[in-house]
């Protein structure tokens, strides 16, 4: 059963910290949950200038590297109940194999902190070993320093990976599947497949097609740039999953 970050809430003491993770290349490694003071670097952080951005304000970065055997990543934040109204903007990226040159945005969103607190949790399935996921956290909006510190001290960040057996797919033939990904199409070098589906990394089905004739080319010109999962099915109903990058 998947853990929830809400179980890990506790009372934080006020502490000071130097700015850390000011740029994506300096992101602080996190495998589990942050501790008191980890977010206080937002007080003295600079605007990294990384584009695209959810907000044009100061930001810091955390990162998590997928461990061997894991197939799911959970990223989240939770702010304990506090009588301050503000919004936390955040952004999630992935660097396939840790390559920052292929850094791809997955999500750009925010959550509101109110009397009961606030939180978000984002689960990404079918991840690859050594992929690095980045969480970019922006300074909460419209708070003076005296109000900012209690909010940061009451916030926990989670970045974990684990093996989820419910996500396992029978892909015993996946090593035999060969594809060529171009800007607007995928060419299948095997001619064994009648059905395909394309999913985003958060599990949303974006494309699906079934046909009587075997598939040779898949049109992907309408997909945005990013990383996707291609699920192929042959005549024997065997499934093959492949992760690909749309440029």
N, C-alpha and C positions, 0 to 999 in steps of 0.2 A: 504494500500500500504506500502510495507516494506521500512523503512528509508534507506538511504545510508550514510556512514560515511563521504563522500566527502562534504556533506553540512555543516559539523561541523568544517571545517578547519578555522583557524584564525592565526594571527601573534602571535608568542610566544616570551616572553622576556626571556633572559638568566637568569637562577637561578640555585642554587646548592641544592643537596638533598643527604641525607645519603643513603647508600645502603639499599635496602628493598627487601623482597621477595627472599632472596638468595637461599632458598631451597623450594621444593614443599610444605612442611608443613608450611612454613612461607609466602605463597603466599598472595599477597594483594587482598582483595575482591574488585571486580569491577562490578557495575551494571549500565552500560551506557558507558561514555567516560572518558578517563584519562584526567588529566589537566597538564598544563605546569610543567615540573620538575619531573613527575612521573617516567620517564625512566632514569633520571640522576644517579640513583643508579647503573647503569651499569659501571660507571666510577670506582667504588670501590668494585664492586661485585666479588665474588669468583666463581670458577667453581663448581657447585653443585655436579657433578659426577653422576647425575641420568642417568641410562641406560634404554632403548636405547637413544642415543643422536644424534642430527643432526650435531653438531660441538663440538670440544673439546676446548671450550673457555668459558669465563665468561658468566653467564646467570642470569636472574631474572624471577620470576613467578607472574602471575596474575590468579585469579580464579573467577568463577561466578557460583552461585547456582541457579538452575532452580526453579522458583516460582510456586506456586500452580496454575493450570489451563493452564500453558504455554505448548506448544508442539513444539517450534522451538527455537534454539539458533543461534545467529549470532556472529561470532568472526572475528575481522579484525584489520588491521593496515593501516595507510596512512601517508606518509611522504610528506610534501609540497615541491614544486619545489625548488631545491637547487643545486648549481653547484658543487656537489661532487659525485663521482661515488663510490658506495659501495653496498654490499649485506646485507640484513637483513635475517638471518636464524631464523626460528621459529618452534615450535612444539606444537601440540594440544593433550591433554589427557582428558580422562573422568574417574572419580571415581564414580561408581554406588552407589547411596545413600550416597555419601561422604566418602566411604570406600577406603582409600589410599592403602590398601592391595590388592585391585582389580584394581588399576590404569592401564588403557589401552591406548596405543597410537592410535590416530586417524589419524594424519597427521604429516609429517616431510617435510618441504619445505622452500623456500626462495623467496624474491622478490628483485628486483634491484631498487636502487635509482639513478636516472639520472637527467638531467636538468628539466624535467617535473615532477620530484618526482616519487613516486611509491606507490603501495598499494596491499593488498590482502583482500578478504572477503570470509569467509567460513560459509555456512549455514548448520546446522544439524537439520534434521526433526525427528519427533516422539520421542521426549525426555521425560524423566520421572521427575516428581517432586522430588526435593532434590538431583538429580544427580549433581555432581560438575564438571565443565569443567575448565581445566587449560590451560593457554597459557604461554609457555616458550619462552622467547625472548633472543637471544644470542647477544653479543656485535657485532656491525657492523664490517665487516672485513677490516683490513689494514688501520685504521685511527689513527692518532696521536690525543692527547687530544684536541688540538686546533680546530681540524676538527670534532671530535666526538661530542662535546657539541652542535654545531649548528644542527647536524643531529638529536640528541635525542630531542632537544627542538622543532624541526619541525615535530615530530611524535606523532600521536594520536592513542590510542588503544581503540577498542570497544569490549565489552562483554555484550550482552543483551539477554534476552529471552522474547518471546511474544507468544500469541495465534494466529495461522494462520489457519483460517477456511478452507482454501483450502487443508490442510493436514488431515482433519478429515476423519476417516474411520468408516463405520458402523460396530462396533464391539460389538453389543449388546449381543452376545453370548460368548464374550471372557472369561468371568468368568467361563464358563462351559468347556472351552478347557483345557485339561491337557496334558502336555508333560513331558518327562524325557530326559534331555540333558546329553549325555555321551561324551567321548572324540572324538569319530568318528561318532556318529549317534544320531538322535533324534527319540525317540519312541513316537508315538501318542497314548494316552490312550483312546481317542475318535476315533470311526471308521466312522466318517461322512464326510471325506474330500477326494476330487478327485484331487484337484489342489493345488500346493504350489509354492511360490516364496520366495527367500531369498535376502534381500537388505543389503548393508552396511549402516552405519549411515549417510553418505552423499547422500543417495538416489540411488546409483548405483545397478542395478539388477545383482546379481552374479550367481543365480541358478534359474531354473524354470522347472517344470515338470507337465504334465497333463496326466492322465491315466484313463482307464475305471474302474479299480478296486480301492477300497478305500485304502488310504495310511495308512500303519502301521509304517514304518520306513523310515527316510530320512538320506541318507548318507552325512555326512559333513566332511569327512576326508580330503578333499582338501581345506577346508577353513583355513585361518590363524587364530591364536589366536586373539580373540577380541569380540566385541559386535555387534550383527546383529539383523535384523528384519525379522521374519518369518510371511509371509502372507498366510493364508489358506482360501480355498474356498470350500464350501459344494455343495451338489446337487442342492440346491435352489439358488446358486450364492451369498450367503451371505458371507461376508468377516470377517475374524478374524485376528488381528495382535498381535504378541507376540514378545517381546524383549528377546533375550537369549544371554548367554555368552559361547563362544567356548574356551575351555581351552587346 
